[in-house]
């Protein structure tokens, strides 16, 4: 798993430079994983050896949430991932305009209907 993000970044960089490579890697994804998991909160912790990113879906009006996914990076892969995110956000904003920070958007934490049984 540690080489996964490096591999994706390497493939992204090299696919822009060349359209076909003789030694292509075939990456498969199951239907379940392809559906994805929604998260609106990321909790990042680290030690000297790894970065841990927990992805959480926090629902308004619900004080309890569960971690939906956990990704563990080496420090080197965490930095590569950060650079890839910065580059991709820049590309997105060039096409779609600046993404506003949540601090700029004042949303009440109790938006939406209250769930009733």
PyMOL CGO cylinders between C-alpha atoms (Angstrom):
from pymol import cmd
from pymol.cgo import CYLINDER

trace = [
    CYLINDER, 0.00, 0.00, 0.00, 2.87, 2.38, 0.68, 0.3, 1, 1, 1, 1, 1, 1,
    CYLINDER, 2.87, 2.38, 0.68, 3.85, 2.49, -2.96, 0.3, 1, 1, 1, 1, 1, 1,
    CYLINDER, 3.85, 2.49, -2.96, 0.26, 3.02, -4.13, 0.3, 1, 1, 1, 1, 1, 1,
    CYLINDER, 0.26, 3.02, -4.13, 0.16, 6.83, -4.01, 0.3, 1, 1, 1, 1, 1, 1,
    CYLINDER, 0.16, 6.83, -4.01, 3.66, 7.14, -5.41, 0.3, 1, 1, 1, 1, 1, 1,
    CYLINDER, 3.66, 7.14, -5.41, 2.58, 4.89, -8.25, 0.3, 1, 1, 1, 1, 1, 1,
    CYLINDER, 2.58, 4.89, -8.25, -0.54, 6.94, -8.97, 0.3, 1, 1, 1, 1, 1, 1,
    CYLINDER, -0.54, 6.94, -8.97, 1.44, 10.17, -8.95, 0.3, 1, 1, 1, 1, 1, 1,
    CYLINDER, 1.44, 10.17, -8.95, 4.11, 8.64, -11.17, 0.3, 1, 1, 1, 1, 1, 1,
    CYLINDER, 4.11, 8.64, -11.17, 1.46, 7.36, -13.59, 0.3, 1, 1, 1, 1, 1, 1,
    CYLINDER, 1.46, 7.36, -13.59, -0.28, 10.74, -13.64, 0.3, 1, 1, 1, 1, 1, 1,
    CYLINDER, -0.28, 10.74, -13.64, 2.95, 12.55, -14.43, 0.3, 1, 1, 1, 1, 1, 1,
    CYLINDER, 2.95, 12.55, -14.43, 4.09, 10.07, -17.07, 0.3, 1, 1, 1, 1, 1, 1,
    CYLINDER, 4.09, 10.07, -17.07, 0.69, 9.75, -18.73, 0.3, 1, 1, 1, 1, 1, 1,
    CYLINDER, 0.69, 9.75, -18.73, 0.88, 13.45, -19.55, 0.3, 1, 1, 1, 1, 1, 1,
    CYLINDER, 0.88, 13.45, -19.55, 4.29, 13.02, -21.13, 0.3, 1, 1, 1, 1, 1, 1,
    CYLINDER, 4.29, 13.02, -21.13, 3.57, 9.86, -23.10, 0.3, 1, 1, 1, 1, 1, 1,
    CYLINDER, 3.57, 9.86, -23.10, 0.32, 8.46, -24.42, 0.3, 1, 1, 1, 1, 1, 1,
    CYLINDER, 0.32, 8.46, -24.42, 1.41, 4.80, -24.47, 0.3, 1, 1, 1, 1, 1, 1,
    CYLINDER, 1.41, 4.80, -24.47, 4.03, 2.97, -22.46, 0.3, 1, 1, 1, 1, 1, 1,
    CYLINDER, 4.03, 2.97, -22.46, 5.18, -0.57, -23.17, 0.3, 1, 1, 1, 1, 1, 1,
    CYLINDER, 5.18, -0.57, -23.17, 5.02, -1.55, -19.46, 0.3, 1, 1, 1, 1, 1, 1,
    CYLINDER, 5.02, -1.55, -19.46, 1.54, -0.37, -18.47, 0.3, 1, 1, 1, 1, 1, 1,
    CYLINDER, 1.54, -0.37, -18.47, 0.07, -1.19, -15.08, 0.3, 1, 1, 1, 1, 1, 1,
    CYLINDER, 0.07, -1.19, -15.08, -3.50, -2.46, -14.97, 0.3, 1, 1, 1, 1, 1, 1,
    CYLINDER, -3.50, -2.46, -14.97, -5.24, -1.22, -11.80, 0.3, 1, 1, 1, 1, 1, 1,
    CYLINDER, -5.24, -1.22, -11.80, -8.60, -2.81, -11.01, 0.3, 1, 1, 1, 1, 1, 1,
    CYLINDER, -8.60, -2.81, -11.01, -11.26, -1.41, -8.68, 0.3, 1, 1, 1, 1, 1, 1,
    CYLINDER, -11.26, -1.41, -8.68, -14.22, -3.30, -7.24, 0.3, 1, 1, 1, 1, 1, 1,
    CYLINDER, -14.22, -3.30, -7.24, -17.75, -1.91, -7.58, 0.3, 1, 1, 1, 1, 1, 1,
    CYLINDER, -17.75, -1.91, -7.58, -17.95, -1.37, -3.82, 0.3, 1, 1, 1, 1, 1, 1,
    CYLINDER, -17.95, -1.37, -3.82, -14.76, 0.71, -3.73, 0.3, 1, 1, 1, 1, 1, 1,
    CYLINDER, -14.76, 0.71, -3.73, -15.70, 2.56, -6.94, 0.3, 1, 1, 1, 1, 1, 1,
    CYLINDER, -15.70, 2.56, -6.94, -18.90, 3.82, -5.27, 0.3, 1, 1, 1, 1, 1, 1,
    CYLINDER, -18.90, 3.82, -5.27, -16.75, 5.74, -2.80, 0.3, 1, 1, 1, 1, 1, 1,
    CYLINDER, -16.75, 5.74, -2.80, -17.51, 6.86, 0.72, 0.3, 1, 1, 1, 1, 1, 1,
    CYLINDER, -17.51, 6.86, 0.72, -18.65, 10.38, 1.54, 0.3, 1, 1, 1, 1, 1, 1,
    CYLINDER, -18.65, 10.38, 1.54, -16.70, 12.27, 4.20, 0.3, 1, 1, 1, 1, 1, 1,
    CYLINDER, -16.70, 12.27, 4.20, -16.95, 15.89, 5.31, 0.3, 1, 1, 1, 1, 1, 1,
    CYLINDER, -16.95, 15.89, 5.31, -14.30, 15.77, 8.02, 0.3, 1, 1, 1, 1, 1, 1,
    CYLINDER, -14.30, 15.77, 8.02, -10.72, 14.53, 8.00, 0.3, 1, 1, 1, 1, 1, 1,
    CYLINDER, -10.72, 14.53, 8.00, -8.80, 14.03, 11.23, 0.3, 1, 1, 1, 1, 1, 1,
    CYLINDER, -8.80, 14.03, 11.23, -5.04, 13.92, 10.68, 0.3, 1, 1, 1, 1, 1, 1,
    CYLINDER, -5.04, 13.92, 10.68, -2.56, 12.63, 13.25, 0.3, 1, 1, 1, 1, 1, 1,
    CYLINDER, -2.56, 12.63, 13.25, 1.07, 11.64, 12.91, 0.3, 1, 1, 1, 1, 1, 1,
    CYLINDER, 1.07, 11.64, 12.91, 3.99, 9.98, 14.61, 0.3, 1, 1, 1, 1, 1, 1,
    CYLINDER, 3.99, 9.98, 14.61, 7.63, 10.01, 13.58, 0.3, 1, 1, 1, 1, 1, 1,
    CYLINDER, 7.63, 10.01, 13.58, 6.94, 7.09, 11.22, 0.3, 1, 1, 1, 1, 1, 1,
    CYLINDER, 6.94, 7.09, 11.22, 3.48, 7.66, 9.73, 0.3, 1, 1, 1, 1, 1, 1,
    CYLINDER, 3.48, 7.66, 9.73, 0.56, 9.98, 9.04, 0.3, 1, 1, 1, 1, 1, 1,
    CYLINDER, 0.56, 9.98, 9.04, -2.94, 8.68, 9.78, 0.3, 1, 1, 1, 1, 1, 1,
    CYLINDER, -2.94, 8.68, 9.78, -5.94, 10.27, 8.06, 0.3, 1, 1, 1, 1, 1, 1,
    CYLINDER, -5.94, 10.27, 8.06, -9.38, 9.31, 9.37, 0.3, 1, 1, 1, 1, 1, 1,
    CYLINDER, -9.38, 9.31, 9.37, -12.31, 10.26, 7.15, 0.3, 1, 1, 1, 1, 1, 1,
    CYLINDER, -12.31, 10.26, 7.15, -15.59, 10.92, 8.97, 0.3, 1, 1, 1, 1, 1, 1,
    CYLINDER, -15.59, 10.92, 8.97, -19.14, 11.73, 7.85, 0.3, 1, 1, 1, 1, 1, 1,
    CYLINDER, -19.14, 11.73, 7.85, -20.61, 14.19, 10.38, 0.3, 1, 1, 1, 1, 1, 1,
    CYLINDER, -20.61, 14.19, 10.38, -24.38, 14.59, 10.11, 0.3, 1, 1, 1, 1, 1, 1,
    CYLINDER, -24.38, 14.59, 10.11, -26.08, 17.75, 11.36, 0.3, 1, 1, 1, 1, 1, 1,
    CYLINDER, -26.08, 17.75, 11.36, -27.98, 17.25, 14.61, 0.3, 1, 1, 1, 1, 1, 1,
    CYLINDER, -27.98, 17.25, 14.61, -26.23, 13.94, 15.31, 0.3, 1, 1, 1, 1, 1, 1,
    CYLINDER, -26.23, 13.94, 15.31, -23.56, 14.24, 18.02, 0.3, 1, 1, 1, 1, 1, 1,
    CYLINDER, -23.56, 14.24, 18.02, -22.06, 10.82, 17.23, 0.3, 1, 1, 1, 1, 1, 1,
    CYLINDER, -22.06, 10.82, 17.23, -20.12, 9.94, 14.07, 0.3, 1, 1, 1, 1, 1, 1,
    CYLINDER, -20.12, 9.94, 14.07, -17.99, 7.01, 12.92, 0.3, 1, 1, 1, 1, 1, 1,
    CYLINDER, -17.99, 7.01, 12.92, -14.73, 6.88, 11.00, 0.3, 1, 1, 1, 1, 1, 1,
    CYLINDER, -14.73, 6.88, 11.00, -15.66, 5.71, 7.49, 0.3, 1, 1, 1, 1, 1, 1,
    CYLINDER, -15.66, 5.71, 7.49, -12.14, 5.15, 6.21, 0.3, 1, 1, 1, 1, 1, 1,
    CYLINDER, -12.14, 5.15, 6.21, -8.56, 5.32, 7.51, 0.3, 1, 1, 1, 1, 1, 1,
    CYLINDER, -8.56, 5.32, 7.51, -5.52, 5.85, 5.30, 0.3, 1, 1, 1, 1, 1, 1,
    CYLINDER, -5.52, 5.85, 5.30, -2.01, 5.44, 6.70, 0.3, 1, 1, 1, 1, 1, 1,
    CYLINDER, -2.01, 5.44, 6.70, 0.90, 7.12, 4.88, 0.3, 1, 1, 1, 1, 1, 1,
    CYLINDER, 0.90, 7.12, 4.88, 4.63, 7.18, 5.31, 0.3, 1, 1, 1, 1, 1, 1,
    CYLINDER, 4.63, 7.18, 5.31, 5.83, 10.78, 5.75, 0.3, 1, 1, 1, 1, 1, 1,
    CYLINDER, 5.83, 10.78, 5.75, 7.19, 10.74, 2.19, 0.3, 1, 1, 1, 1, 1, 1,
    CYLINDER, 7.19, 10.74, 2.19, 3.90, 9.53, 0.72, 0.3, 1, 1, 1, 1, 1, 1,
    CYLINDER, 3.90, 9.53, 0.72, 1.93, 12.03, 2.81, 0.3, 1, 1, 1, 1, 1, 1,
    CYLINDER, 1.93, 12.03, 2.81, 4.00, 14.82, 1.30, 0.3, 1, 1, 1, 1, 1, 1,
    CYLINDER, 4.00, 14.82, 1.30, 3.52, 13.47, -2.23, 0.3, 1, 1, 1, 1, 1, 1,
    CYLINDER, 3.52, 13.47, -2.23, -0.22, 13.21, -1.60, 0.3, 1, 1, 1, 1, 1, 1,
    CYLINDER, -0.22, 13.21, -1.60, -0.29, 16.82, -0.33, 0.3, 1, 1, 1, 1, 1, 1,
    CYLINDER, -0.29, 16.82, -0.33, 1.53, 18.04, -3.46, 0.3, 1, 1, 1, 1, 1, 1,
    CYLINDER, 1.53, 18.04, -3.46, -0.86, 16.08, -5.70, 0.3, 1, 1, 1, 1, 1, 1,
    CYLINDER, -0.86, 16.08, -5.70, -3.86, 17.61, -3.90, 0.3, 1, 1, 1, 1, 1, 1,
    CYLINDER, -3.86, 17.61, -3.90, -2.45, 21.15, -4.24, 0.3, 1, 1, 1, 1, 1, 1,
    CYLINDER, -2.45, 21.15, -4.24, -1.82, 20.58, -7.96, 0.3, 1, 1, 1, 1, 1, 1,
    CYLINDER, -1.82, 20.58, -7.96, -5.28, 19.11, -8.58, 0.3, 1, 1, 1, 1, 1, 1,
    CYLINDER, -5.28, 19.11, -8.58, -7.06, 21.86, -6.61, 0.3, 1, 1, 1, 1, 1, 1,
    CYLINDER, -7.06, 21.86, -6.61, -5.18, 24.43, -8.68, 0.3, 1, 1, 1, 1, 1, 1,
    CYLINDER, -5.18, 24.43, -8.68, -6.33, 22.73, -11.91, 0.3, 1, 1, 1, 1, 1, 1,
    CYLINDER, -6.33, 22.73, -11.91, -9.91, 22.59, -10.62, 0.3, 1, 1, 1, 1, 1, 1,
    CYLINDER, -9.91, 22.59, -10.62, -9.90, 26.28, -9.69, 0.3, 1, 1, 1, 1, 1, 1,
    CYLINDER, -9.90, 26.28, -9.69, -8.47, 27.25, -13.07, 0.3, 1, 1, 1, 1, 1, 1,
    CYLINDER, -8.47, 27.25, -13.07, -11.54, 25.69, -14.70, 0.3, 1, 1, 1, 1, 1, 1,
    CYLINDER, -11.54, 25.69, -14.70, -14.26, 26.24, -12.08, 0.3, 1, 1, 1, 1, 1, 1,
    CYLINDER, -14.26, 26.24, -12.08, -13.17, 29.29, -10.08, 0.3, 1, 1, 1, 1, 1, 1,
    CYLINDER, -13.17, 29.29, -10.08, -11.85, 29.65, -6.57, 0.3, 1, 1, 1, 1, 1, 1,
    CYLINDER, -11.85, 29.65, -6.57, -13.11, 27.24, -3.94, 0.3, 1, 1, 1, 1, 1, 1,
    CYLINDER, -13.11, 27.24, -3.94, -14.31, 29.21, -0.91, 0.3, 1, 1, 1, 1, 1, 1,
    CYLINDER, -14.31, 29.21, -0.91, -13.03, 28.08, 2.47, 0.3, 1, 1, 1, 1, 1, 1,
    CYLINDER, -13.03, 28.08, 2.47, -15.68, 26.93, 4.92, 0.3, 1, 1, 1, 1, 1, 1,
    CYLINDER, -15.68, 26.93, 4.92, -14.64, 29.82, 7.18, 0.3, 1, 1, 1, 1, 1, 1,
    CYLINDER, -14.64, 29.82, 7.18, -15.87, 32.17, 4.42, 0.3, 1, 1, 1, 1, 1, 1,
    CYLINDER, -15.87, 32.17, 4.42, -19.25, 30.43, 4.24, 0.3, 1, 1, 1, 1, 1, 1,
    CYLINDER, -19.25, 30.43, 4.24, -21.38, 30.78, 7.36, 0.3, 1, 1, 1, 1, 1, 1,
    CYLINDER, -21.38, 30.78, 7.36, -23.49, 27.61, 7.59, 0.3, 1, 1, 1, 1, 1, 1,
    CYLINDER, -23.49, 27.61, 7.59, -25.39, 26.78, 10.77, 0.3, 1, 1, 1, 1, 1, 1,
    CYLINDER, -25.39, 26.78, 10.77, -24.54, 23.35, 12.15, 0.3, 1, 1, 1, 1, 1, 1,
    CYLINDER, -24.54, 23.35, 12.15, -28.26, 22.52, 12.46, 0.3, 1, 1, 1, 1, 1, 1,
    CYLINDER, -28.26, 22.52, 12.46, -29.16, 22.99, 8.78, 0.3, 1, 1, 1, 1, 1, 1,
    CYLINDER, -29.16, 22.99, 8.78, -31.71, 20.62, 7.28, 0.3, 1, 1, 1, 1, 1, 1,
    CYLINDER, -31.71, 20.62, 7.28, -34.71, 18.87, 8.79, 0.3, 1, 1, 1, 1, 1, 1,
    CYLINDER, -34.71, 18.87, 8.79, -34.52, 17.21, 12.19, 0.3, 1, 1, 1, 1, 1, 1,
    CYLINDER, -34.52, 17.21, 12.19, -34.83, 13.43, 11.99, 0.3, 1, 1, 1, 1, 1, 1,
    CYLINDER, -34.83, 13.43, 11.99, -37.81, 11.89, 13.77, 0.3, 1, 1, 1, 1, 1, 1,
    CYLINDER, -37.81, 11.89, 13.77, -38.74, 8.27, 14.36, 0.3, 1, 1, 1, 1, 1, 1,
]
cmd.load_cgo(trace, "trace")
